[in-house]
Amino acid sequence: MLVLTRKTEEGIRIGQDITVRILRIKKRSVQIGIEASDGVVILRNELIDAPARQARACPLVPRERRPGGTP
């Protein structure tokens, strides 16, 4: 992992297509901007991890006990 210190309006470049810029720094949060080409998908980690957390929170129900017997 690369750890950097940046000030407001400073940024970093990832490859040819992605620039991450620090827009604002508040007491306990940082607002960042990400510039990337249209083909690059950008998602917050909590959106990626949410299905796995929901699956762990939901008890498993065997297929034969599900309505209609479908998965």
N, C-alpha and C positions, 0 to 999 in steps of 0.2 A: 504494500500500500504506500502510495506517495502522499505525504502530508505537506501542505503548503500553507503559508500565511499570506492572505491577500487583503487589501484595503478596498474601500468603496471605489467602484469604477475600474478596478483591476480585474483581470481575468486569466484564464488558462485556455489553451487550445489542445484538443484531443484529435489527433489525426488531421486530415485535411478538411473535414466537414463539420466539426463540432467546436463551438466556443462557449465556455461557461464564464459568466461575468457576475461579479458581486454588485448588486444594485443598491442595497441598503442594509445597514446593520443597526438593529435595535438592541435593547437590553439583553434579551434572551433568544433572539432569532435573527436569521440572516435571510434576506430576499435575494435570490439568484435568478439570472436569466440564462437561458440556453438557446443558442442559435445553432440550427442544424438544417441540413437539406430536407426536402419534403419526404424522402424515403426513410428517414430515421425515426423510429418509434421511441418516444420518451414517456416513461411511466414512473410514478412514485412507487417506492418499494412496498408501501403498505397496500397498494392495489394489487401487486403481484403476489404478496404473501396472504392476502385476505382469503382466497379459496382454501388454502391449506389450514388456516386457523379455523375457518368455519367447519371444515371436515373433521377436525379434531374435537370441536365442541359438540358436534352432532353425533349421537350414538349410532352405531352401525346397525342397520336393519337387514337381515338376510333377504336375498332376492325373492324367495318364495313367500315371504310375509309382506312384501310390498304390494300395494294395490295393483291388480291386473297381472301380477307376477313378472313385471318387466323391471329391468335394472334402472 
